[in-house]
Amino acid sequence: MSDFLAPIKKKVINRFFIAFNVSILLTFLVCSCKAEFPVDSESNHNSMDSTELLKVTPLPILSTDSVSSEKSGLSDIKTPDVINTSTVVSSPEISPTPPLPEPGELFIVGIDKEGAVEWDNSIGYDSLQICMNLNVGEAGTYIVNATLSTLDGQVISFGNLIRGGGVTNALASTSMKCDKGLNNRFVYFGGSAIRNSKKNGPYKVNITIYNTSKKKLDSIEYETKKYDYKQFN
């Protein structure tokens, strides 16, 4: 019986050793592969992060106005409204000629100029002169009543159409001749009267024009520049 089992035992033992050797060989091969190709979890994680960083995120499309405003830092600043503060004054060369008044009418268009004047080379100014712009309907003689006053109404001098000074009587030497159409006429106020008043300018000028029948045609009130009464004689 033992002789019959001896070959079987021998085959079993041989197969066991073969299996054992194969398992040892496989284990060796597996360990060798791990040693040659180590698996680094941190490296693998970093590799994934790098891959993700390569992904391109599309940028929003901005208009040209938005980009320029953001670059300049003015996106929140409102552009102020442009306010035109200039005063347009028409040139005398291109100003339309005012319509001619009806016969018998006269209009004071405005005061063209004013200034202190000296006639006899003495110390101080002799007169304060005012230039009137007139639009006359027909040629003829007209009467001018002009007064120079302080701003509170104190009369200083009456106007004179004759160069050289003012007059004491409001209607003395105030007649003037005008042509039909536009005319410039000067009115003079006495320098001595201004000095004697001891009142500094600005002054108030009132001018009224009548026809020879003493019918009022037009009037104007005007404020002069500043003057020192001691500049006049």
PyMOL commands that set and color helices and strands:
alter all, ss='L'
color gray80, all
select helices_A, chain A and resi 2-36+41-53+64-72+191-197+229-231
alter helices_A, ss='H'
color red, helices_A
select strands_A, chain A and resi 106-117+127-136+140-149+155-158+175-178+181-190+204-211+216-223
alter strands_A, ss='S'
color yellow, strands_A
deselect
rebuild
show_as cartoon
